[in-house]
Amino acid sequence: MENEIINKVANSGIVTIDLEEYYPKGERVLFDLKPLLFQELILKEKDFREFIKQHDWALYQNKYVAIICTADAVVPTWAYMLVSIALQPYAKQVVFGNLQTLETILFDQVLNQINYNDYTDKRVVIKGCGNLPVPMHAYVLLANELKPFAKSIMYGEPCSTVPLYKAPLNK
């Protein structure tokens, strides 16, 4: 047994949180009001309401939708609300903003459901370097939510981490 290889990382008591595991599954869609504007400048209420009535909203079934207008135009608030109401029976979630805003809101919801008491006095590594577009906001929020509970917070991989926080000894 003198040549036995010991996995020090596995035995260290470090808990890894991989934000990709919390990534809400589903297609993300940007609904842009720009094509619905007359000359990309003016929203004509009658035409807009006709579009709302005729559009196949089922195309957004089980999708995450961000509503925005990429034209430099003044769009009344009620127009975004009307689109949101039309999408509501089909979409998983509807938000105002771009796709980055959508991701931020989705991760806020997911991270607010975590029981951070589970990380009391734990050494936590927030895993980095993933394949999914986890917003920077999620990393910042997670670190802030963990701080009152964790013994220490690190970023990276368990074998190569960047220390972020260490609780005072009298915690």
C-alpha positions as CSV (number, residue, x, y, z in Angstrom):
1,M,0.0,0.0,0.0
2,E,3.0,2.3,0.1
3,N,2.5,3.2,-3.6
4,E,-1.2,4.0,-3.2
5,I,-2.3,7.1,-5.0
6,I,-4.3,9.4,-2.8
7,N,-6.7,11.9,-4.3
8,K,-6.1,14.9,-2.0
9,V,-8.7,17.0,-3.7
10,A,-11.4,14.4,-3.2
11,N,-10.5,14.1,0.5
12,S,-10.2,17.9,1.1
13,G,-13.9,18.5,1.9
14,I,-14.1,21.1,-0.8
15,V,-17.6,21.5,-2.3
16,T,-17.8,22.5,-6.0
17,I,-20.6,24.5,-7.4
18,D,-20.9,24.3,-11.2
19,L,-23.2,27.0,-12.4
20,E,-23.7,25.1,-15.7
21,E,-25.7,22.5,-13.6
22,Y,-28.2,25.3,-12.8
23,Y,-28.5,26.5,-16.4
24,P,-32.2,26.6,-17.3
25,K,-32.7,24.3,-20.2
26,G,-34.7,25.7,-23.1
27,E,-34.3,27.8,-26.2
28,R,-33.8,31.5,-25.9
29,V,-35.5,33.8,-28.4
30,L,-35.3,37.6,-29.0
31,F,-38.6,39.1,-30.0
32,D,-37.7,42.4,-31.7
33,L,-40.4,45.0,-32.3
34,K,-38.3,46.8,-34.9
35,P,-39.9,44.9,-37.9
36,L,-43.3,45.8,-36.7
37,L,-42.7,49.6,-36.9
38,F,-43.7,51.7,-39.8
39,Q,-40.3,52.7,-41.5
40,E,-38.7,51.4,-38.3
41,L,-39.8,54.6,-36.5
42,I,-43.4,54.6,-35.7
43,L,-45.7,52.1,-34.1
44,K,-49.1,52.2,-35.7
45,E,-51.5,50.9,-33.1
46,K,-54.1,49.5,-35.5
47,D,-51.5,47.5,-37.5
48,F,-49.7,46.4,-34.3
49,R,-52.9,45.1,-32.8
50,E,-53.7,43.3,-36.0
51,F,-50.3,41.6,-35.9
52,I,-50.9,40.6,-32.2
53,K,-54.2,39.0,-33.3
54,Q,-52.9,37.2,-36.3
55,H,-49.4,36.1,-35.2
56,D,-48.8,32.4,-34.4
57,W,-47.7,32.8,-30.8
58,A,-47.4,29.0,-30.5
59,L,-44.0,29.4,-32.2
60,Y,-42.7,30.4,-28.8
61,Q,-44.0,27.3,-27.0
62,N,-41.7,26.4,-24.0
63,K,-39.1,29.0,-25.0
64,Y,-37.6,31.8,-23.0
65,V,-38.4,35.1,-24.7
66,A,-36.7,38.5,-24.4
67,I,-38.8,41.4,-25.8
68,I,-36.9,44.4,-27.2
69,C,-36.9,47.0,-29.9
70,T,-33.5,47.5,-31.6
71,A,-34.7,50.5,-33.6
72,D,-34.0,53.9,-32.3
73,A,-37.7,54.7,-31.9
74,V,-40.0,55.6,-29.1
75,V,-42.2,52.6,-28.5
76,P,-45.0,52.9,-26.0
77,T,-44.8,50.8,-22.9
78,W,-48.2,49.2,-23.6
79,A,-46.7,47.7,-26.8
80,Y,-44.2,45.6,-24.8
81,M,-47.0,44.6,-22.4
82,L,-49.3,43.5,-25.2
83,V,-46.6,41.3,-26.7
84,S,-45.9,39.9,-23.3
85,I,-49.6,39.1,-22.7
86,A,-49.7,37.3,-26.1
87,L,-46.6,35.3,-25.3
88,Q,-47.6,34.4,-21.7
89,P,-49.7,31.2,-22.5
90,Y,-46.9,29.7,-24.6
91,A,-43.4,30.9,-23.4
92,K,-41.7,29.5,-20.3
93,Q,-40.8,33.1,-19.4
94,V,-41.0,36.5,-20.9
95,V,-38.8,39.4,-20.0
96,F,-38.1,42.9,-21.3
97,G,-34.5,43.4,-22.5
98,N,-31.9,41.6,-24.6
99,L,-30.7,38.0,-24.3
100,Q,-28.1,38.9,-21.7
101,T,-30.9,40.4,-19.5
102,L,-32.9,37.2,-20.0
103,E,-30.0,35.1,-18.8
104,T,-29.4,37.4,-15.8
105,I,-33.1,37.1,-14.8
106,L,-33.1,33.3,-15.2
107,F,-30.1,32.9,-13.1
108,D,-31.4,35.3,-10.4
109,Q,-34.4,33.0,-10.1
110,V,-32.4,29.8,-10.0
111,L,-29.8,31.1,-7.5
112,N,-32.5,32.5,-5.2
113,Q,-33.8,28.9,-4.8
114,I,-30.5,27.6,-3.4
115,N,-30.5,26.9,0.3
116,Y,-27.2,28.6,1.2
117,N,-27.3,27.1,4.7
118,D,-26.1,23.9,3.1
119,Y,-22.8,25.6,2.6
120,T,-22.3,26.7,6.2
121,D,-18.6,26.3,7.2
122,K,-17.8,24.6,3.9
123,R,-14.9,25.3,1.6
124,V,-16.6,26.1,-1.7
125,V,-15.1,26.3,-5.2
126,I,-17.2,28.1,-7.8
127,K,-16.3,26.2,-11.0
128,G,-15.2,28.2,-14.0
129,C,-14.5,27.5,-17.6
130,G,-17.7,26.1,-18.9
131,N,-19.4,25.6,-22.2
132,L,-22.7,27.3,-21.5
133,P,-23.2,31.1,-21.5
134,V,-23.5,31.6,-17.8
135,P,-23.7,35.4,-17.2
136,M,-21.0,37.1,-15.1
137,H,-23.9,38.4,-12.9
138,A,-24.5,34.8,-11.8
139,Y,-20.9,34.4,-10.5
140,V,-21.1,37.7,-8.6
141,L,-24.5,36.9,-7.1
142,L,-23.4,33.4,-6.1
143,A,-20.2,34.7,-4.4
144,N,-22.2,37.3,-2.5
145,E,-24.9,34.8,-1.4
146,L,-22.3,32.3,-0.2
147,K,-20.1,34.7,1.8
148,P,-22.2,34.8,5.0
149,F,-22.2,31.0,5.1
150,A,-19.0,29.5,3.6
151,K,-15.7,29.0,5.4
152,S,-13.9,29.9,2.2
153,I,-14.8,30.7,-1.4
154,M,-12.6,30.0,-4.3
155,Y,-12.9,30.2,-8.1
156,G,-11.7,27.8,-10.7
157,E,-11.1,24.0,-10.5
158,P,-10.5,22.2,-7.2
159,C,-6.9,21.4,-8.3
160,S,-6.2,25.0,-9.3
161,T,-8.2,27.8,-7.6
162,V,-8.1,31.5,-7.0
163,P,-9.0,32.3,-3.4
164,L,-11.8,34.9,-3.1
165,Y,-12.8,34.9,0.5
166,K,-11.9,33.3,3.8
167,A,-14.1,33.7,6.9
168,P,-12.5,35.2,10.0
169,L,-11.5,32.7,12.6
170,N,-14.1,34.0,15.1
171,K,-17.0,33.5,12.7
